[in-house]
Amino acid sequence: MNIEPYIAYAKKTFLQKTAYRFDHLMNILSTCLKIFIFLEIYRALYLGREEIGGITMAMVTTNFVLSMGLDAAFYIDDFFLPGKIWDGSIATELLRPVSFKGRMIAENLGNAFFKLLFCFVPTLLICVFTIGMVPPHSVEMFGAFLLSIILGYGVLWSISFAVQMLAFWLVNIWSINTIKNVFINVLSGSMIPLWFMPEWMQGVLQFTPFSSIYFIPVQIYLGQLSFREIFLRCLMQLIWIGIIYELGNVLWKRGQRKLVVQGG
């Protein structure tokens, strides 16, 4: 498969984002503000203590900086396909000599790479110099952390891909996307660190795709997992990517057979 068209799509999306500098500045400030607000809430809950149940305030700080920073970087256009179905341009898109799904991935990767460089990195530096955070447990753990966030992005994209496919059957998927985002925010550890969930819930969540997005990378970064556990968690991330993507792919194939475009 020739990947040059997809690299071009990713590059085009990356360059388009450079035109909106004020928006990106606001995104950085918004992400930092959310992190500071959540940290103040947890400082109040800690009542000046450094540790509760083996979880230090420094660990909580690191969790919020990494998970909320990555949440801002891992922006995915949840209405890429629905928008093209609504305006009828999906008919033209399907005639292009490139894979529509490949284009979706390429444009989202271009967007994510831009936000990683110009949103996550600046946010990370601001937080490091203002509130501090725990450094990586080791060089090896940091390498595993980078691999895990790539897989976490894959899980997040696969969930969005599967939900977008419902647009073939539903007039508006805004409400489903909202529910999906609530589940991700709450169950991925970005809003509430999963350390504070009941033990039975932690046991359940570690086998769901949600913890694979942000919490597993944070655990690896902090050195909470052995190398065997890291291998198993990364394998689980790959399995979730495969399962959810295949579900979306089945919906994609059935949706194309059902598609009817009116107007012109």
Order of alpha helices (4+ residues) and beta strands (2+ residues): alpha-alpha-beta-beta-alpha-alpha-alpha-alpha-alpha-alpha-alpha-alpha-alpha-alpha
